[in-house]
Amino acid sequence: MIRYADDFVILAASAREAQRALKDVRAAAARRGLALNRDKTRIRAAGRELRFLGCSICATRTPRADLARLGATLSPSLRARA
């Protein structure tokens, strides 16, 4: 989990794991009297770039003989570099 103030990104290896993580985060927030912003909360497929707090994050699958691994690249966005 990458977290900053009230914004965070969770990277998951599958859509099923992402759904489970979202459910867990909603429950944890609710226990603290908080709720996720429905307009800002979403699940995205690996390989699509996400701009988050001045950074570009791209989750990628790295195939391997015994297991598909999930990785991520993180770099300053073009706007942050200017």
C-alpha positions, 0 to 999 in steps of 0.5 A: 500500500502506498499512502499519503494523507487521505489518498492511497493506492493499493496494487494487487496481483488480480482483479479478485485480490483488488476487490477483496482489498477494496472490501477490506479497506471499506470495512476498516474505514467504516470502523473508524467512521470514515467512507471512501470517496466513490468518485475517486475510488476505482480498480484499474487493470495492470499496465495502465498508467495512473497519475498519483500525487505528482507521480506516474505509476504503472503496474505491470505483469512479468511472466515467469515459468512458475508464476505471473508476478506483479511489479510497478514502475514509479516516476515523477510525472511530466508536470512534476519534472517541469 
